[in-house]
Amino acid sequence: MLRRHVLAGFGLAASPLLHAAPGQPVALQFPRDLGSHPDHGIEWWYITGYATAGGAMYGFQITFFRSRVPGTQDLRSRLAPKQVFMAHAALTDLRKGQLHSDQRIARASLGDLSGGLEQAGASLQDTQVRCGTWTLQRQNGRYVSDVQAENFGLQLSFTPTQARLLQGEQGWSRKGPLPHEASYYYSEPQLQVQGRLQVGGKWLEVQGDSRAWLDHEWSNNLMPSQAVGWDWIGFNLQDGSALTAFRLRDASGQAIWAGGSHRAASGQFRNFGSQEVRFTPRRIWTSPTTAARYPVAWTVSTPVGEFAVEALLDAQELDSRRIGLVYWEGLSELKTTQGQMLGRGYLEMTGYAGALKL
């Protein structure tokens, strides 16, 4: 799952990457690269954010995964599961201290993924993803999602307020010491949220300054072989800036690789090198469901400062073992180490309930 700058920083389109031997990264082209990349092994569109509705604050997550199934690519049957789609959604109710979550899984039909699909699929031209009845699509420059889950609902739109952010080296984000351990990766921070949430059987209109973050990432070699999981943060800061940081861990908990970025509201951009990011756990929460031990409070050191990350609700573990994933994903606050509030966003932690297999 996860996520993740651009040396050039503030443009909507990518600057050309140097083309070398086959297998080297290519320049991202928009809107084409807002769509699906079925020739890559794994891909996801991921939206996290917070919204005020009914006088209370909620966190939400909407994620669509696509996985290419290597052993079925030469099969001619329309029933062959050449691409499998999974979707996760969650709603954190801070007032009641509850996490609601749900999931879907479906195969894509044979042929062009741009339309006419029976169960799931994604357009090759733009963001238009579906898994069962759950959808995420881009319309007139904004993203729109409709998720009718078992005990909650999300009908939300997300309007960009800043330029698209290319992570890593112009959208090519290293994830390990070997050159091929990388992903294509861009973000849409500081999205303005509108729409409504369904909580307790009632629809509540989103009010106030509610914000979200979108990541789109695709890869054939996302994790080094010795990695068991990762820790990641994505925060929309109150001053309009955006902060990302991540690390991949081995079985001993040591970082194999790290990275991230910071973009100020002015557009000034800083890409983080692997040796420039450090995650230090400060507080552990143990899941009563899986017995996994998650650091729900961190000190994160970056080239632009040292920050305190604190979960707003400890119990934000997503137990999706039915489709093979257990991870922690939750609404959190970003503060200075002296306690000054800086912004809100999401903390994601994988591999604590067992090594993650993608």
Summary of the structure (lengths in Angstrom):
residues: 358
radius of gyration: 19.0
end to end distance: 8.6
largest distance: 60.8
contacts: 1260
relative contact order: 0.17
helix: 3%
strand: 56%
